[in-house]
Amino acid sequence: MQKSIRRPKKALSARFVETVTQPGKYFDGHGLFLRVTPKGGKQWVQRIMIRGKRCELGLGSPPAVTLAMARKVALEHHGTAMLGGDPLADKRAAKDVLSFAEAVDAYLEAKLSAFKNAKHRQQWRNTLVTYALPKLGRKPVRDIDLQDVLEVLQPIWLSKTETASRVRGRIENVLSWAAVRGYRSGDNPARWKGNLSELLPKPSKVAKVTNQPSLSQGDAAAWWADLQNRDGMAALALRFQTLTAARSGEVRTASWDDFRLGNGAADALWTVPADRMKNGKVHRVPLTADAVALLQSVPRLQGSNLVFHAARGGTLSDASLSAVMKRMHAAKVEIDGVGYLDMASQRPAVPQGLRSTFRVWATEQGYDHRMAEIALAHWQGDETERAYQRSDMLERRRAMMESWAAFLDGQGSTKLKVVEFGAFGRA
């Protein structure tokens, strides 16, 4: 028999909703409760009096429908019923008209503001347009079942596992939204646990995780000297990416307004806005003397605020930076028959792999791992730890990046700096 908890001492919490596994009904307020099935499925349900009759309304399933979302809809239903309206009839009347394609558009219109990164917003839509809409687009959301979802996922589950997993989650989100808005009822056919997990292998079992090929430490100085002899805007952008250990997209979209160069390398700074960062957080990058000199050498394009612009204006493509490294590798192969290879995979190094080269160098030089991770704009610890760690170690990172620039120039790093930063890391 399922355990029914009618009057919890405290209202539900987001953490509780995420972690609860014991089957039962867990009440929150305004008739809202979380139903947990013996197989681990979860669904929001609202018990409500509508014109003197007690009814139950399904409000979708977590995590696509959060506790806050369910509370908001439950409160709206409660108000509608108190004023003599019929939220259940409203839901039924809406069921017949919405296709999956229309649901995607409506969901994204409601949720796009939650996606702070423009690239993420575009990717979210593109995956559904590419893989889900051809099969589900015209189908009413109320009629989409498990077999429909499998027809989308099975062709790509083994060959494009990471993409397929994202598609599944996004279909689940859209269908959960449709359920909350009254366009469908019943279980979510795109749900993983206790559903698709019984029919498809775990993504972790089939996904082939491959790191981006990085430049070996022993090749760094020769590669850097080679790069500095290359002409063109893409080569300049690649040099700047290397000096700052930034991502390609952050460099290619850099604006002159992002930089403070007034007093030279002593306090030169690149501030990358949150909407251009993968983690959605503002990122400050201390600029070395070499980075400042490079920026000062970049020709400005009239009418454009982009630093590293394409020949005809606009943003450089990611492929343009990759092409520079491919040409460098090919030229070196002609000389020594080897080129610039990743030591582990024996594949030619690529721009994104330069961040790994920096990270390995920082570790070998004894720098505080937190400082190196901050330099790469990686999230540090859990939410609580990040809340207490206010400092981004800017000035300490400035000295580290100067040492990195010296390493690229073939000068190595001084033992004094290694000891100094190691001491700070233990503090």
N, C-alpha and C positions, 0 to 999 in steps of 0.2 A: 504494500500500500504506500502511495506517495505521501510524503510528509508535507503538511500544509501549515505555513507560518503566516497567520493572519495579522498579528499585531507585533511587528519587530520593534525592539527597543529603540532602534534607530532606523531612519530611512535608508534605502539602499544606497550604496556607493558604487562609483564606477569600477573600483577595484574588486568589489564583491561580485558585480555582474560579470566581470572578466574571468574570475577564478572559480566561481561556484560550480560544483559538479554533482552535488547530491540532488536527486530528483525531487521535485516538489514545486510549490507555489510560494513565491516570495513577494510580499505586498509592499507597496511604496506610498501611495496616496492617490486620492481622486479615483479610487477603484483600480489603479494600475498595479499589475503584478507581473513578475517574471516567471514563466513556466519553464521548468527544466525537465526534459524527458529522460527516461532510463537510458537511452542511447546517447545522451549528452547534448541533444538539440535544445535550443533556447528560443523562446518566443515571448514578445511583449503582448499582454492581453489587458484590456480594460473592461471591468464590470461597471455597468452604468444603467441608471433608470431612464428610460426613454418613454415619455408619455404614459407613465405608470407601469411600464413593463421592464423587467430586468433583462438586460442583454449583455452579450460579450462581443467586443470588437477586437480583432487582431490588429496589432500595430507594427508588425515586422519583427525582425530578429537582430540581436547584437551579433557582431560588433558594428555591422553596417548602420543599424539604428541604435544610437547611443542612448544612455540613460537620460541625458538632457533632452534629446529629441523626443523620446517617448513621453517624458513629462510634459513637454510643450504641447504635443498633440492631445494628450489626455486632458490637459487643462482646457484646451480649445473645445474638445468634445463635451466636457462638463458644462462649460458656459453655454454652448449651443443647446444642450438638453434643458438647462435651467430656463432658457428663454422660450421653450416650447418647440425647438427645432428637433430634427431627427438625424443625427450624424450617421446612423446605420443606413438609412435610406439614401443619404447623400453618397455614401460609399458605394452602395449598390447601383445607383444611377450612373456613377462614373465608370463602372467596370467595363462597359461595352465599347469604349471609344479609343482606348490608348494602345498603340502598337509599341513594340520594343524600341524602334527607332525614335518614336515620339517620346518615349520614357527616357531614353538616353539624353535627348535634347533638354527635356524638362529637368531631369536630375542635375545635369551639368549647369544649367542656368541657376539652379538653387544652390549648388555646391561649389562652383568655380572659385568663389571668393575664399574658400578654405584652402585652395591650392595657391600658395604664395609665389611659387616658381612658375613662370610662364611656360618654360620648357616642359615641366611636369604636366601642366594643364593640357598642352598640345599632345603629349604622349598618351595621356589618359584617354582622350577622344580617339586618337589615331588607332590605338590597339583595338578598340571596339569596332571602329569603322572597317578595319582590315579583316578582323577575324570573326566578329560576332554578327554584325549587321547583314552580311551576305546570307546567313542562314536564319537569323531571328528577326531581321529588321521589320518585315511586314506582319509578323505574327502578333496577335494581341497578347499583352503580358499575362493576362489571366490564363491563357492556354499553354504557356511555356512549361514544359515538364522536364524531368530528368533526362530523357532520351534526347531532347532538343539540345540541352547543354552539352551532353556527351558528343553530339555530332559536331559541335564547335571545337571541343577540347581534344578529342582523341587524335585527329590528324596532326596536331602539333605538340602533343604532350611529351613525346619522346625526343623529338628533333629540336624543339624550341621550348624547353621545359620552363625556363624562367619567364618567358613571355606568356606561355600558356597559363602559368600560375597567376600572373597578374590579370589576364583576361578573365579567369574564373572569379577572382575577387571582385573585379569591376562589374561583372554580370550580377554577382550576388548583391552588390551595393545597389544597383539599379532596380533589381527585383524587390529588394527590401524597401526601398523608397516607394515603389509602386504599391506595395502592400500597405504601407502606412497611409498613403494617399487614397486607398480604397479601390485600386485598380485590379487587385488580385488578392487571393486568400490562400491559406494552407501553407505547407512547408516551402522553404526556399530551395528549389532544385539545384542551385549552384553552391549550396552550403557544403563545406568540406567534411567536417567532423561528423562521423556517423552517417555519411551520405556518399559523396563522391570518393571519400577515403576508402570505401569498401570496393570501389570499382577501378580506381586508378592507382598506380604506384606512387609512393611519396616522392615529391619533387627532389628531396635530398638524396634519394636512391638512384635517380636517373640523370639528374643535372650534372653536366660536366663543367666544373668551376675552373676557369683558366685565368691566371693572372696576366696582366698586360706585360709583354716582354720589356725588360728594363735594360738599361745600359750598365755594363759591368764596371766596378770601381776602377779596375786597371785600364779601361778604355776611356775613362771620363776626360782626362786632360787632353788626349789626342783628339777625341771627338769634339771637345769644346774649341780647340784651336782650329779644327776643320770648319766648324760652324761659323766661326768669326770671319772666315774668308769667303763666306757665301753672301751673295747680294740678294736684295729683294725684301719686300715687306713681310713675307711669311717667315723668312730666316730671322728677321729682327724680332718678330713675335715669338718664335721658338727660343731665341736667346733670352728674351724677357721671361718667358714661362720657366725656363731652366733656372734662372737666377732667383726667381720668387717661389719656386716649387708650387706654382698655381696650376689650376686646371685649364685646359685649352679654352673652354668656353668663357671663363672669367677673363682671360687675356684678350681673346678675340672681340669681346664686347666692351672692353675697357674704354672709358670716356676721359677726356682731358680734365673734366670736372672732378674726377675721382682722386686726383693727385695733388699733393702738397710738396712742392719742390723748392720753396723759397730760400731756405738756408742750407741747401745741399744735403749730403748724405747724413749729416749729424742728426737731423730730425725729419728727413724726407719720408713721406708716407703715402701709401695707396690704400684707400678705403673703398672696399667693394660693397655696394649696396646689397641689402638682404634679398631683393628680388632677383639678383643675379647669382646667388649662392645656392649650392645644392642643399644645404641644411637650412636655408631660409633665415640665416643670421648674418648681420653685418660682420665683415671680416677685415681687420686691419693688417696690412702687410708692410713691415719696415723695409725701406729701400736702401740697398747698398750703393756705394759710390759707382760701381759698374752699372747698376740698374739706372741710376740717375743720368749718367753719361749716355747710356743707350737711349733713354727717353728724349734727351736733348738733341739727339741726332736724327730722330724720326721726323721726316718731312710731314708737315700738316697739309690736310686737304681742305681747300676752301669750301665752306658750306657744310662741313662735317665735323662733329665733335669726337668721332672715333679716333683712337690712337693708332691702332693697327688696321687700317682700312684696305679694302680690295682696290685693285687698279682703277676700276670705274666707280668707286664709291661703294658704300655698303660694307657689311661685315665679311671678314675673311672666312673661308670655309675651313672646317676641321681638316678636310682632306688636303688643303694647301700646306698645312704644317707637316702632315704625315708624308707628303710628297718630298719635302725637303730631306727628311730623314731617310726615305727610300733612296733618294739620289746619293746621299752621303754613303749609305751602306753599299750601294752598287759600285760606287767609285772605289771604295776601300777593298771590295772583293777583287776588283781588277788588279789591285796592288799586291794584296797578301793572300787572296783566295779565301778569306774568312769574313771580313766585314765587321760590323758592330752587332754582336750577338748577345742575347740573354744567356747567361751561364747555365741556367737550369733547363730551359726549354730549347735552347739552341735556335731560337727564332730571332729575326732582326728586331732590334729595339724600336719602340714606337714612342711618340710624344708622351702619352699618358704614363708609360713606364718610367719616365724620368722622375716622377714623384717617388716611386719605389727606390730608385737609385739614391735620391736624397735621404729617404727614411733609413736605408741601410747604412749610409755614411754617418748619419746622426747617431745611430746606435753604436757603430764601431768607434766613434769619437767620444762616447761616454756622455752625450747630452741627455738631459732629463727627458724621459719618454713623453711626458705630458706636454712639454714645450715643443717637441718635434711634431706631436699630433695636432697641437694648436696651429703650428705653422702650415700644416696640411689642411686645416679647417675641418678636422674630424671631430665628431662629438666625443666628449670626455665623460665617462661614468654615467650614472643614472641621473634622473631629474634632480634629486636632492643634492648630489655631489656638484652638479653644474650650478645649482642655485648658490652654493657657498663659494664656488670658485669664480670670483668676480674678475680677477686679473687675467688679461690675455698675454702677460709676460712680454710686452712689446719691446722694451729696451734690451732685455736678455735675448730675445729672438733677433734683435738687430745685430748684436755681436755674433750670434750663431750664423746668420746669413752672410755676414762679412767673411767668416771663416769658410763657409761653403763656397763663396766666390773665389777665395784664395785656393781652395782645393781644386776647383775647376781650372784655374790658371796654372796648376801644377806645383803650387807652393806648399801643399799639405796644410796641416793644422798644428798650432802650437800646443805643447803639453800643458802650458799654463791655463789655457782656456778650458781644456778638458777637465782639469782638476777643479777649476772654479765652478763650472756648471754642474759637475757631479756633486759638489758640496751643496749647492743650492737644491738639487734634486732630492737630497736626503733630509733637508730641513723640514 
